[in-house]
Amino acid sequence: MNWEEKPARDIMTTASKVFITGGTGFLGAYIIRELVSKGFSVRALRRGNKIPSFIDASVFSKVEWVDGDVLDIVALEAGMEGIDTVIHSAAKVSFYASERDELYKTNVEGTANVVNAALSKQVSRFVQISSVAALGRTKQSTIVTEEKKWEESSTNTNYAVSKYMAENEVWRGMAEGLDVIILNPSTILGFGDWNASSAAIFKNAYNEFPWYTSGVNGFVDVEDVAHVTVLLLEKNIVNERFIINSDNWSFRKVFESIADNFGKKRPHKSATIWMGSIAWRLEKLKSLFTGNKPLLTRETAKIAHTQTHFN
């Protein structure tokens, strides 16, 4: 989608100063590794002192850390002092109804704060790490491209709505003079903490989760997303969006591939829509007694049966 209405500025390709939010997250950590390897000066926002173990610690020793989060306006403005480029990677991913308010506060209000700070500090370029979820799902097996318009639909999750609203904040920043790029990766897979984010799919396959569904979704490697993000910093491209997708696979094929490589048993039970509707209700009831988060929610059960292909 080409939103460019003015000539792109000359982009610094050496010694650029980049500020990244969500630097200790799954994708953010890989983006930092890519930035450091390309010689960028990196400043990153973090909550607490935890550093991802799946990236070599020597990478993070070259990062200037700013303590805070996207709701901390003072930390954001301090972090962007003297910065030419902002990569907004921080976001909350959740499909739990109990976390809905936090989801919108982090993804929408947080993005508005980051955009406002970038405008205040006259940042040259703003890269928003969004999601294909922000383009909306389709009930039919159609191919989603960058030209797709958002449509209200029962298949859209609260996470999707929050990312769509976050994108609107970024386009608002563009209207106020910010040069922006929006990246919409599909489901990101790769080496990371399999107790968090989309990497949890590896844990389920390793534990020989027996069920599969008829759903189809896009998937992409985390290293590819990080590479594309940094590659675009070296191009005179602004005010556009890009879907980042490697391939469209059924959830069954993904689980089978991972199970095969782990030497584990493939999923062998077909979970119908009706079974899914029963399962998420049982999980919700179970969570009320155990206090643990349900393994399946109304939204994740719904996603598991949608068939969405991304270009």
Secondary structure, DSSP 8 states (H G I E B T S, - for coil): -B---S-------SS-EEEEESTTSHHHHHHHHHHHHTT-EEEEEESSS---TTS-HHHHTTSEEEE--TT-HHHHHHHTTT-SEEEE--------GGGHHHHHIIIIIHHHHHHHHHHHTT-SEEEEE--GGGG---SS--EE-TT------TT--HHHHHHHHHHHHHHHHHHTT-EEEEEEE-EEE-SS-TTSGGGHHHHHHHTT--EE-S-EEEEEEHHHHHHHHHHHHTS---SEEEEE--EEEEHHHHHHHHHHHHT-----EE--HHHHHHHHHHHHHHHHHH-S--SS-HHHHHHTT-B-EE-
